[in-house]
C-alpha cells in the first residue's frame, strides 16, 4: 500500500473510530467529546505527516504521474489515481488545513460533535481524491461529493438567520453549474470511448468540438471559483458557515476549480482555451474590480473577507490563462498563499473576535489593541499578507501571475494590478477600524488569544513567510510539471502490451513528433513502431504501469 492510498484511508479510519462513541451519554459526555476531538485531530495530523512523506518521496525530475494506483475492475470508469508536481501541493494544502479547521472549533462545537468531526474528515478524503483522480468521471464524482457535506455543515452548525438560504444557494449554484460539465464528460465518453487522462492527452480534438466541451467545463469552474456574475453564493455561504467550514471553503474548496482549469482545460482542450482566453481575462478583470469595490463597502467582517477571496481568486484565473510558465506557476503559488492567509483572517474575525463578542459588524468593534495586543499583531501581519506585501507568498504569487499576463496583454495586467491597490484599501480599513481608536462602549473587556488560537495562527503564518522568502521550495518541484503542461512530452512504456501481443521487441525507442504524424494511426509508418491504436486495445485495457519505450512529443500547445 503506497502513501497515496494511506492518505485517502486514514481520515476514513478516523471517521469509523468516531462512530461507536456515544455522545448522548450525559454522565460521560465531556469525556466522550474530548475523546472524539483527540481521535479526529490525531487522524488529521497523521494524514498531514503522510502528505509530507509524499512530498519528500516525490521525484521532481519526472514528468509522469507518481504513486499511481490503477483499479481497472470498475466498469463505468477507470479508478486511476496519481500525483504530479501540480496536484502535489493541493494535496499538501488539504492535509495541512484539516487539523487547523478541527482546532478552530475545538471549544465551541458541542452539539452533534461526532457528525461535525466525521464531516471534516470525509471532506478531507473527498478533496484529496478530487486532486489525485486521473479519470474525468472520478473527478466529477468527487468534485460534486463535497457539496452535501458543506450543505450539512452550514445547515446544522452555521450561524445566522439566513443559513438555510445560504446553504441552498451554495448547493444549487454549484450543483446546477456542474451539469454542463457532466454533459461534456458524457460527450467525451460517447465519442472517444474513454475518460482516462492519459488516453485523452494523446488525442487531438478538433477546435469546434473543443469549444463546446470547453464551455461545459468552464461554467462549472467559473461558479466554483467564483467569477462574476455567478459569485453571489460565496459571501452568503461564508457569512453563515461555521468557522471550520469557512476555513475549508476558502482554503481548499475554491482550489478545486483552479485545479480543474489546469488539469482539464489547459491539458485536454488547449486550442479552445487559447480561443476563449480574452473572454476569461475580461471576466476576471470585471470580477476583480466589482468584488474589490463590493469589499470596501461591507460592514460584516466575514462577508468582507469572503469578497476579498473572490478578488484574489480572479488574479489566479488571470495567471492560469496567461498560458505561460511564469503566469501558471504564479497562479499556483497564489492559490496556496490564499489557502493560508484567507483561513487565518477568518479565524481572526469569525473565530477570535466573534467568539468573544458575538458581533461581526465593524462599526461595533474598535480599540481591540487595548486588550488584545498579541491578536492585533497577528491580525496586522495577515492583513499585510492579504494585500500582497513583499516577503509574503501572496506577493510572489500575485507578481508572477501579473507578469505572466503582462507578456500576453499589458492592458489586462494593468487592470489586474488595480486589485492590489484596492486590496490595500479594504485591508487597511478593516484592520485600522477594529484595532484602534477608543475601545468600543458596546463591548466588555476582552481576553487576548488562547494557546490553541495562537497555534492555529502561527501555523498559518510560518509557511506564508518562509515560502514568501524562499518560494523555490515549491517552484523547483513545479517547473517540470508546468512545462509539461504547456509543452507536452509523454513517455509511454508498452512493454506489457507488446509481450501480450506476441510481437518481438527490437529497437523500440523512437521520437515520434506529431507534426510529422498528426494522426495517431499514422505512427505505424515508422517500421519498428506498430500502430499505437492496435497496441492500446490489446486485451481491451490501457496500460498505465510504466513509461519509457516510445516517446511521443506534442507540439507546443500555445
Backbone torsions as a table, in degrees:
resi	resn	phi	psi	omega
1	UNK	NA	120.6	-177.2
2	UNK	-86.8	176.9	-172.8
3	UNK	-62.3	-36.9	-176.7
4	UNK	-62.0	-43.3	178.2
5	UNK	-65.0	-39.0	177.3
6	UNK	-61.4	-39.9	177.7
7	UNK	-58.8	-33.9	-178.6
8	UNK	-80.8	-34.9	-172.8
9	UNK	-82.8	-36.9	-173.2
10	UNK	-56.4	-47.7	177.2
11	UNK	-62.7	-32.8	177.6
12	UNK	-66.1	-42.1	176.9
13	UNK	-61.4	-43.2	176.6
14	UNK	-58.7	-40.5	177.8
15	UNK	-64.7	-40.9	179.4
16	UNK	-65.2	-35.2	178.1
17	UNK	-69.0	-25.1	179.6
18	UNK	-78.3	-28.1	-172.1
19	UNK	-59.0	-45.3	-176.3
20	UNK	-71.2	-14.8	-175.7
21	UNK	-70.9	130.8	-178.3
22	UNK	-93.5	104.7	-179.2
23	UNK	-85.8	-4.4	179.9
24	UNK	-91.2	-3.0	177.6
25	UNK	-70.9	106.6	-173.9
26	UNK	-66.2	-28.9	-177.1
27	UNK	-72.2	-45.1	-176.3
28	UNK	-109.1	26.3	-175.0
29	UNK	-62.5	-43.6	-179.0
30	UNK	-64.0	-40.5	177.9
31	UNK	-65.1	-41.4	-179.7
32	UNK	-64.7	-41.9	179.1
33	UNK	-63.9	-42.7	179.1
34	UNK	-63.7	-39.6	179.5
35	UNK	-65.8	-42.4	179.8
36	UNK	-64.2	-41.7	179.1
37	UNK	-62.7	-40.4	-179.8
38	UNK	-66.8	-39.7	179.2
39	UNK	-63.7	-47.8	-178.5
40	UNK	-64.6	-43.8	-179.7
41	UNK	-65.3	-40.1	178.8
42	UNK	-63.8	-44.4	179.3
43	UNK	-61.3	-41.8	-178.6
44	UNK	-70.0	-36.4	178.5
45	UNK	-68.7	-41.5	176.0
46	UNK	-58.8	-41.0	179.7
47	UNK	-66.0	-36.9	176.6
48	UNK	-65.1	-40.6	177.2
49	UNK	-62.6	-40.9	176.8
50	UNK	-62.6	-37.9	178.8
51	UNK	-65.7	-34.9	175.1
52	UNK	-66.1	-38.1	175.7
53	UNK	-63.8	-38.4	177.1
54	UNK	-62.1	-44.8	178.3
55	UNK	-63.0	-42.4	-178.8
56	UNK	-66.4	-35.5	-177.6
57	UNK	-84.4	-10.0	-176.8
58	UNK	-69.8	137.2	-179.9
59	UNK	-99.1	104.2	-176.3
60	UNK	-71.5	-10.4	179.8
61	UNK	-87.1	-0.7	-178.2
62	UNK	-106.3	132.2	-179.2
63	UNK	-87.9	-13.3	-175.7
64	UNK	-86.4	165.9	175.6
65	UNK	-67.5	141.6	-178.1
66	UNK	-118.0	165.6	-176.7
67	UNK	54.7	44.6	-172.0
68	UNK	-76.5	137.4	172.8
69	UNK	-129.5	127.5	-176.0
70	UNK	-128.1	110.3	175.5
71	UNK	-111.3	89.9	-172.5
72	UNK	-91.4	17.1	176.6
73	UNK	-78.1	-15.0	-179.7
74	UNK	-75.9	131.0	-170.2
75	UNK	-78.2	-39.6	-171.0
76	UNK	-85.1	-14.4	177.3
77	UNK	-157.9	169.5	178.9
78	UNK	-101.7	110.1	-178.5
79	UNK	-75.7	83.4	-168.6
80	UNK	-120.4	116.1	-174.9
81	UNK	-121.3	147.4	177.0
82	UNK	-178.8	165.8	179.0
83	UNK	-127.7	150.6	169.1
84	UNK	-127.2	-170.5	-176.1
85	UNK	-63.9	-23.4	-179.7
86	UNK	-81.3	-52.4	-177.9
87	UNK	-69.0	-24.8	-177.7
88	UNK	-54.8	-45.3	-174.4
89	UNK	-78.0	-25.0	172.8
90	UNK	-71.7	-35.7	174.4
91	UNK	-64.5	-45.3	177.3
92	UNK	-58.5	-44.0	-179.1
93	UNK	-62.9	-41.7	179.3
94	UNK	-63.2	-46.5	-179.8
95	UNK	-66.9	-30.8	-179.7
96	UNK	-73.9	-38.6	-174.6
97	UNK	-80.3	-23.1	-177.1
98	UNK	-62.3	-50.5	176.6
99	UNK	-62.5	-31.2	177.0
100	UNK	-67.5	-38.5	176.8
101	UNK	-64.4	-39.2	178.0
102	UNK	-65.7	-43.3	179.7
103	UNK	-66.0	-30.9	-175.9
104	UNK	-64.3	-31.1	177.2
105	UNK	-111.2	29.3	-173.8
106	UNK	-66.1	-30.3	-173.9
107	UNK	-105.9	-21.3	-167.6
108	UNK	-113.2	10.4	173.0
109	UNK	-116.0	111.4	177.5
110	UNK	-119.8	-31.2	-178.7
111	UNK	-78.1	126.6	-179.8
112	UNK	52.9	44.5	-176.2
113	UNK	-61.3	-39.2	-177.5
114	UNK	-57.6	-47.9	-177.3
115	UNK	-71.0	-28.6	175.4
116	UNK	-64.3	-47.7	-179.3
117	UNK	-68.1	-40.0	177.4
118	UNK	-61.4	-39.8	179.8
119	UNK	-62.4	-42.4	-179.8
120	UNK	-65.8	-40.4	179.9
121	UNK	-68.3	-40.9	178.1
122	UNK	-66.6	-36.8	175.8
123	UNK	-59.4	-39.6	179.0
124	UNK	-61.6	-47.2	179.9
125	UNK	-61.5	-45.5	-176.6
126	UNK	-66.2	-37.5	178.0
127	UNK	-67.9	-42.3	177.8
128	UNK	-61.9	-41.1	178.3
129	UNK	-62.6	-36.2	177.4
130	UNK	-63.5	-42.1	-177.2
131	UNK	-73.9	-22.6	-175.6
132	UNK	-108.4	-1.1	179.8
133	UNK	-70.5	136.1	178.9
134	UNK	-117.2	33.1	175.7
135	UNK	-143.4	137.4	-174.9
136	UNK	-63.2	-39.2	179.9
137	UNK	-64.6	-44.5	178.0
138	UNK	-62.3	-42.9	178.4
139	UNK	-57.4	-45.8	-179.5
140	UNK	-63.8	-44.0	-178.1
141	UNK	-59.8	-48.4	-177.5
142	UNK	-76.0	-31.1	176.3
143	UNK	-59.3	-39.0	-177.8
144	UNK	-89.8	-21.4	-173.0
145	UNK	-69.6	-16.2	178.0
146	UNK	-75.2	-18.4	-174.0
147	UNK	-64.9	-48.0	179.8
148	UNK	-59.4	-35.5	-178.9
149	UNK	-70.3	-43.2	176.6
150	UNK	-63.0	-40.0	176.3
151	UNK	-58.7	-45.7	179.7
152	UNK	-63.2	-43.0	-178.9
153	UNK	-62.5	-41.6	-178.4
154	UNK	-71.5	-42.9	-178.0
155	UNK	-64.6	-45.7	-172.2
156	UNK	-86.7	-41.2	-171.3
157	UNK	-111.7	-1.5	-178.0
158	UNK	-75.5	168.6	178.3
159	UNK	-121.2	156.4	178.9
160	UNK	108.8	150.7	-178.2
161	UNK	-71.7	-24.2	-175.2
162	UNK	-103.7	24.3	-175.4
163	UNK	-65.9	-31.0	178.0
164	UNK	-66.6	-43.7	178.0
165	UNK	-63.9	-42.1	179.9
166	UNK	-62.9	-43.0	179.3
167	UNK	-64.6	-40.3	179.0
168	UNK	-66.3	-40.8	178.2
169	UNK	-62.8	-43.8	176.4
170	UNK	-57.5	-47.8	-175.7
171	UNK	-67.1	-47.4	-174.3
172	UNK	-72.8	-43.1	178.5
173	UNK	-55.4	-54.4	-172.9
174	UNK	-74.4	-34.2	179.6
175	UNK	-70.3	-50.5	-179.2
176	UNK	-66.4	-34.9	178.3
177	UNK	-66.6	-23.8	-179.2
178	UNK	-86.1	-9.2	179.1
179	UNK	-62.7	-40.8	174.6
180	UNK	-60.1	-33.6	176.7
181	UNK	-65.5	-40.8	177.1
182	UNK	-62.2	-40.5	177.8
183	UNK	-63.1	-39.0	178.0
184	UNK	-64.3	-42.2	179.6
185	UNK	-64.8	-42.2	178.3
186	UNK	-63.8	-36.8	177.8
187	UNK	-65.0	-42.6	178.2
188	UNK	-62.3	-43.5	179.1
189	UNK	-63.7	-40.7	-177.6
190	UNK	-69.6	-41.1	-174.8
191	UNK	-82.6	-45.2	-172.7
192	UNK	-97.0	-18.8	176.7
193	UNK	83.3	5.4	-179.9
194	UNK	-159.1	149.5	173.9
195	UNK	-119.4	18.3	179.8
196	UNK	-73.4	132.6	-177.2
197	UNK	-58.4	-43.3	-178.4
198	UNK	-62.6	-44.4	180.0
199	UNK	-64.5	-45.0	-177.6
200	UNK	-65.5	-32.0	-179.2
201	UNK	-69.0	-15.1	179.8
202	UNK	-89.8	-11.4	-172.5
203	UNK	-96.9	151.9	176.6
204	UNK	-114.0	98.8	-178.5
205	UNK	-85.0	137.6	-178.2
206	UNK	-67.0	158.2	-169.9
207	UNK	-62.1	-42.4	-177.3
208	UNK	-62.8	-41.3	177.0
209	UNK	-67.1	-39.7	178.2
210	UNK	-58.9	-40.0	-178.6
211	UNK	-60.4	-46.0	-179.3
212	UNK	-66.1	-45.1	178.9
213	UNK	-64.3	-40.5	-179.1
214	UNK	-59.9	-44.5	-179.1
215	UNK	-61.3	-39.9	178.8
216	UNK	-61.2	-45.5	178.8
217	UNK	-68.8	-41.6	-173.2
218	UNK	-66.1	-36.9	178.8
219	UNK	-57.7	-45.1	179.7
220	UNK	-63.9	-44.0	-177.4
221	UNK	-72.7	-33.2	178.9
222	UNK	-65.4	-37.5	178.5
223	UNK	-70.3	-38.6	-177.5
224	UNK	-74.3	-23.6	-173.8
225	UNK	-62.8	-51.5	-9.2
226	UNK	-100.0	159.5	176.1
227	UNK	-113.1	155.9	173.9
228	UNK	-64.7	139.8	8.3
229	UNK	-101.7	24.1	-176.0
230	UNK	-115.1	40.7	-176.6
231	UNK	-108.7	2.4	-173.2
232	UNK	-63.0	-31.2	-174.0
233	UNK	-68.3	-30.1	-171.7
234	UNK	-67.5	-50.9	178.6
235	UNK	-59.4	-37.3	179.0
236	UNK	-67.3	-42.0	179.1
237	UNK	-63.4	-42.7	178.3
238	UNK	-64.3	-42.6	-175.1
239	UNK	-62.2	-35.1	-175.0
240	UNK	-105.4	3.5	-179.3
241	UNK	-85.8	151.4	169.2
242	UNK	-64.1	163.4	-174.5
243	UNK	-58.9	-43.9	179.6
244	UNK	-61.6	-37.3	177.3
245	UNK	-64.7	-40.5	177.7
246	UNK	-65.2	-38.8	179.4
247	UNK	-62.5	-46.8	-178.8
248	UNK	-70.8	-40.0	-179.6
249	UNK	-62.3	-46.0	-179.7
250	UNK	-76.2	-37.3	-172.5
251	UNK	-76.9	-40.8	-172.7
252	UNK	-131.1	-34.5	-176.6
253	UNK	-61.7	-43.3	178.9
254	UNK	-64.4	-24.4	-178.8
255	UNK	-75.9	-14.6	175.8
256	UNK	-60.2	-38.5	179.7
257	UNK	-69.6	-43.2	179.1
258	UNK	-60.0	-43.9	179.4
259	UNK	-64.5	-40.2	178.9
260	UNK	-63.3	-39.3	176.8
261	UNK	-61.0	-42.7	-179.6
262	UNK	-70.0	-46.6	-171.5
263	UNK	-76.2	-33.0	-172.5
264	UNK	-106.7	-57.3	-173.3
265	UNK	-67.8	-47.7	-178.2
266	UNK	-71.8	-29.3	-175.7
267	UNK	-85.2	-48.9	-171.8
268	UNK	-98.0	-23.5	-177.2
269	UNK	-126.2	56.0	-173.4
270	UNK	-67.6	-36.6	-178.6
271	UNK	-67.3	-42.5	177.6
272	UNK	-67.2	-35.7	176.9
273	UNK	-61.5	-43.9	177.3
274	UNK	-64.4	-38.4	-178.9
275	UNK	-66.0	-42.4	-175.9
276	UNK	-91.9	-0.2	-176.2
277	UNK	-56.0	-45.7	178.3
278	UNK	-57.8	-38.7	178.2
279	UNK	-63.6	-46.4	-178.9
280	UNK	-64.5	-40.6	179.0
281	UNK	-63.0	-39.6	178.3
282	UNK	-64.9	-44.8	178.3
283	UNK	-61.5	-39.7	179.8
284	UNK	-63.9	-41.7	178.5
285	UNK	-64.1	-44.2	177.1
286	UNK	-59.4	-41.9	-179.8
287	UNK	-64.0	-43.6	179.7
288	UNK	-58.8	-49.3	-176.3
289	UNK	-69.6	-45.3	-179.2
290	UNK	-62.2	-48.0	-177.6
291	UNK	-68.4	-36.1	179.2
292	UNK	-65.5	-45.6	178.3
293	UNK	-65.6	-35.8	176.4
294	UNK	-66.8	-35.9	180.0
295	UNK	-64.0	-41.4	-175.2
296	UNK	-61.5	-31.9	-175.1
297	UNK	-94.1	0.9	-177.6
298	UNK	-72.8	145.4	176.9
299	UNK	-111.7	-14.1	175.8
300	UNK	-92.2	126.8	-173.1
301	UNK	-63.6	-42.9	-179.2
302	UNK	-68.3	-38.9	177.9
303	UNK	-63.7	-37.4	178.5
304	UNK	-62.5	-46.3	179.2
305	UNK	-65.3	-34.7	178.9
306	UNK	-63.9	-44.5	178.2
307	UNK	-65.8	-34.9	177.3
308	UNK	-65.2	-30.9	175.8
309	UNK	-62.5	-38.9	178.4
310	UNK	-61.9	-40.8	178.9
311	UNK	-60.3	-49.9	-176.0
312	UNK	-66.7	-38.2	179.2
313	UNK	-68.2	-27.2	175.7
314	UNK	-67.7	-36.1	175.0
315	UNK	-66.0	-36.0	175.0
316	UNK	-58.4	-43.2	-179.6
317	UNK	-64.2	-39.7	176.8
318	UNK	-59.6	-43.2	178.8
319	UNK	-63.5	-41.7	-179.9
320	UNK	-63.1	-42.7	-175.9
321	UNK	-89.7	11.9	168.0
322	UNK	-72.4	-21.4	176.3
323	UNK	58.8	34.2	171.9
324	UNK	-140.0	165.3	-170.0
325	UNK	-64.4	-46.1	-175.9
326	UNK	-65.3	-37.9	179.1
327	UNK	-67.7	-43.7	-179.0
328	UNK	-68.2	-41.9	176.6
329	UNK	-63.5	-38.1	175.8
330	UNK	-63.5	-39.2	178.4
331	UNK	-63.1	-40.5	179.1
332	UNK	-67.5	-43.1	177.7
333	UNK	-61.9	-42.0	179.8
334	UNK	-67.4	-35.2	175.4
335	UNK	-60.8	-44.5	179.2
336	UNK	-66.2	-43.7	179.9
337	UNK	-61.4	-43.2	177.8
338	UNK	-64.2	-35.7	177.7
339	UNK	-68.3	-13.9	175.8
340	UNK	-99.1	-45.0	-172.7
341	UNK	-79.6	-43.4	-178.2
342	UNK	-62.6	-44.6	173.3
343	UNK	-58.8	-37.4	178.5
344	UNK	-62.7	-41.5	178.1
345	UNK	-66.4	-37.2	175.9
346	UNK	-65.3	-37.1	176.2
347	UNK	-62.7	-39.9	-179.3
348	UNK	-65.1	-52.3	-172.3
349	UNK	-90.3	-34.8	-176.9
350	UNK	-95.3	-9.5	179.4
351	UNK	-115.6	-70.0	-173.3
352	UNK	-62.1	-51.8	-178.0
353	UNK	-71.0	-46.4	-175.1
354	UNK	-66.6	-37.1	179.5
355	UNK	-64.2	-31.1	-177.2
356	UNK	-89.1	-28.1	-174.0
357	UNK	-114.1	-25.8	-173.5
358	UNK	71.0	15.8	-174.9
359	UNK	-126.1	140.9	173.4
360	UNK	-122.3	-1.4	-179.3
361	UNK	-79.4	127.2	-172.8
362	UNK	-62.9	-36.3	-173.8
363	UNK	-68.5	-15.4	178.6
364	UNK	-98.3	-1.6	-177.0
365	UNK	-119.6	121.1	176.7
366	UNK	-163.9	160.5	176.4
367	UNK	70.4	25.5	-176.3
368	UNK	-67.2	-21.2	-178.9
369	UNK	-61.4	-23.5	-178.5
370	UNK	-67.4	-34.5	-176.5
371	UNK	-114.6	-15.8	-174.7
372	UNK	-131.7	65.7	-176.8
373	UNK	-66.5	-39.6	-179.9
374	UNK	-64.9	-43.6	176.9
375	UNK	-59.9	-42.0	-177.9
376	UNK	-62.6	-38.8	178.0
377	UNK	-65.1	-46.9	-179.7
378	UNK	-62.6	-42.0	-179.7
379	UNK	-65.2	-36.1	177.8
380	UNK	-63.7	-44.6	-178.9
381	UNK	-63.9	-43.7	179.8
382	UNK	-70.3	-29.5	174.3
383	UNK	-66.0	-39.1	175.6
384	UNK	-62.8	-42.3	178.7
385	UNK	-63.8	-37.5	-178.5
386	UNK	-65.4	-27.8	177.6
387	UNK	-95.4	16.9	174.2
388	UNK	60.8	51.8	175.9
389	UNK	-77.2	144.2	177.8
390	UNK	-54.5	153.2	-175.2
391	UNK	77.3	9.6	171.9
392	UNK	-117.4	156.1	-180.0
393	UNK	-65.5	-29.4	177.0
394	UNK	-59.1	-40.9	179.9
395	UNK	-61.6	-48.0	-180.0
396	UNK	-61.1	-45.7	-177.9
397	UNK	-63.5	-46.3	-178.7
398	UNK	-67.8	-40.7	-179.2
399	UNK	-65.1	-43.8	179.5
400	UNK	-65.7	-39.5	178.5
401	UNK	-62.5	-44.6	-178.4
402	UNK	-72.2	-35.0	175.2
403	UNK	-64.6	-39.1	178.3
404	UNK	-62.8	-43.3	-179.2
405	UNK	-75.7	-24.7	176.9
406	UNK	-60.7	-38.9	-179.3
407	UNK	-67.8	-19.1	178.4
408	UNK	-95.4	-47.4	-175.6
409	UNK	-152.3	97.9	-178.0
410	UNK	-59.2	-33.2	-179.0
411	UNK	-64.5	-44.0	177.4
412	UNK	-60.9	-40.8	-179.9
413	UNK	-63.1	-39.2	179.2
414	UNK	-64.5	-45.0	177.2
415	UNK	-65.1	-37.3	177.7
416	UNK	-63.8	-36.7	179.1
417	UNK	-66.7	-19.9	177.4
418	UNK	-61.8	-24.8	177.6
419	UNK	-63.1	-32.1	178.3
420	UNK	-65.6	-43.4	179.3
421	UNK	-64.4	-45.6	-178.4
422	UNK	-68.1	-34.2	177.9
423	UNK	-66.1	-34.2	175.2
424	UNK	-64.0	-37.0	179.9
425	UNK	-61.6	-53.4	-175.1
426	UNK	-77.1	-28.8	178.4
427	UNK	-68.7	-45.7	179.1
428	UNK	-66.7	-38.8	178.7
429	UNK	-60.2	-49.1	-177.5
430	UNK	-63.1	-47.4	-177.4
431	UNK	-63.9	-48.0	-177.4
432	UNK	-64.7	-38.3	-175.0
433	UNK	-68.1	-40.8	-175.0
434	UNK	-92.8	-15.8	-175.5
435	UNK	-95.3	-33.4	-171.0
436	UNK	-118.9	-167.0	-166.0
437	UNK	65.7	-173.0	-178.5
438	UNK	-71.3	153.6	-178.1
439	UNK	-64.1	139.8	-175.1
440	UNK	-63.3	131.7	177.0
441	UNK	-70.3	-12.5	-179.5
442	UNK	-83.8	-4.8	-174.0
443	UNK	-118.0	148.5	169.2
444	UNK	-83.1	160.7	174.2
445	UNK	-54.8	135.3	-171.4
446	UNK	-110.5	148.5	174.4
447	UNK	-83.4	147.5	176.8
448	UNK	-71.4	177.6	-172.8
449	UNK	-64.4	148.0	179.0
450	UNK	-83.3	177.0	-179.1
451	UNK	-64.7	-42.0	-179.3
452	UNK	-65.1	-42.8	178.8
453	UNK	-63.0	-39.9	177.8
454	UNK	-64.8	-41.0	179.6
455	UNK	-62.4	-41.9	-179.5
456	UNK	-66.6	-41.9	-178.9
457	UNK	-69.4	-43.9	-178.3
458	UNK	-68.5	-29.3	176.8
459	UNK	-65.6	-32.5	177.6
460	UNK	-83.2	-29.3	-177.5
461	UNK	-73.8	-42.0	-174.6
462	UNK	-58.2	-52.9	178.9
463	UNK	-65.6	-30.0	178.6
464	UNK	-61.9	-41.6	-178.4
465	UNK	-79.1	-46.7	-177.5
466	UNK	-61.3	-46.0	-179.9
467	UNK	-70.8	-26.8	175.1
468	UNK	-69.8	-33.3	178.3
469	UNK	-81.8	-38.0	-176.9
470	UNK	-131.2	73.2	-177.4
471	UNK	-68.5	-12.4	-179.5
472	UNK	-63.6	-16.8	173.5
473	UNK	-54.8	-38.7	177.8
474	UNK	-91.3	-43.7	-171.4
475	UNK	-62.7	-35.6	-179.3
476	UNK	-62.7	-30.0	177.1
477	UNK	-83.8	-25.9	-175.7
478	UNK	-82.5	-31.7	-168.8
479	UNK	-49.8	-54.0	-173.9
480	UNK	-67.5	-39.6	-179.3
481	UNK	-66.1	-41.3	179.5
482	UNK	-70.3	-40.3	175.7
483	UNK	-60.3	-41.0	178.1
484	UNK	-64.4	-33.1	178.8
485	UNK	-64.1	-39.6	-176.6
486	UNK	-90.1	-32.6	-176.5
487	UNK	-127.7	78.2	-166.3
488	UNK	-70.3	124.9	168.3
489	UNK	-123.3	114.1	-173.6
490	UNK	-113.5	119.2	177.7
491	UNK	-95.9	129.8	-176.3
492	UNK	-124.9	123.1	176.4
493	UNK	-97.5	114.0	-177.3
494	UNK	-106.8	25.1	-174.9
495	UNK	-55.3	-49.6	-176.3
496	UNK	-64.0	-38.1	-179.9
497	UNK	-67.4	-41.1	-178.8
498	UNK	-64.3	-43.1	177.8
499	UNK	-62.9	-39.8	-179.7
500	UNK	-65.8	-27.8	-178.2
501	UNK	-84.4	-9.0	-179.2
502	UNK	80.4	9.3	179.4
503	UNK	-79.1	153.4	178.9
504	UNK	-89.4	130.8	179.0
505	UNK	-83.3	118.4	177.4
506	UNK	-116.7	-119.9	178.8
507	UNK	-91.3	92.0	-172.9
508	UNK	-93.0	-14.8	-174.5
509	UNK	-76.0	111.6	-179.0
510	UNK	-135.7	148.3	173.2
511	UNK	-108.3	102.4	-173.8
512	UNK	-103.5	109.0	-178.6
513	UNK	-88.2	129.9	-176.3
514	UNK	-71.9	-9.7	169.6
515	UNK	-66.4	-33.5	179.0
516	UNK	-86.1	-30.5	-179.5
517	UNK	-128.8	74.7	-174.4
518	UNK	-64.5	-23.7	177.9
519	UNK	-105.2	128.3	-177.3
520	UNK	-57.2	-29.8	-179.2
521	UNK	-70.5	-14.7	-179.7
522	UNK	-86.0	-4.5	-179.2
523	UNK	-60.7	-25.4	-176.6
524	UNK	-71.7	-0.8	174.8
525	UNK	-72.5	-14.3	171.2
526	UNK	-83.6	116.6	-166.6
527	UNK	-60.1	-30.4	-177.1
528	UNK	-92.7	1.8	-179.9
529	UNK	-118.2	110.8	-179.7
530	UNK	-69.6	168.8	-178.0
531	UNK	-61.2	121.8	-177.6
532	UNK	-60.7	-38.6	-179.0
533	UNK	-61.6	-34.0	176.9
534	UNK	-69.2	-43.2	-177.1
535	UNK	-65.4	-40.0	-173.2
536	UNK	-70.1	-16.5	-178.1
537	UNK	-103.3	8.4	177.1
538	UNK	-62.8	127.0	-177.5
539	UNK	60.6	12.6	177.4
540	UNK	72.6	13.8	-176.8
541	UNK	-122.3	152.5	173.5
542	UNK	-98.5	132.9	-178.9
543	UNK	-87.4	129.5	179.4
544	UNK	-119.0	7.7	-159.4
545	UNK	-86.7	-27.1	-179.2
546	UNK	-152.9	165.6	-168.3
547	UNK	-144.9	103.6	167.1
548	UNK	-178.5	0.9	-174.1
549	UNK	-86.9	-56.2	-177.7
550	UNK	-107.8	125.0	-179.7
551	UNK	-105.2	121.2	179.2
552	UNK	-111.2	117.0	-176.8
553	UNK	-101.9	118.7	176.6
554	UNK	-79.5	150.2	170.6
555	UNK	-67.2	166.5	178.4
556	UNK	-58.6	124.6	-177.1
557	UNK	-73.6	-12.5	177.1
558	UNK	-63.9	NA	NA
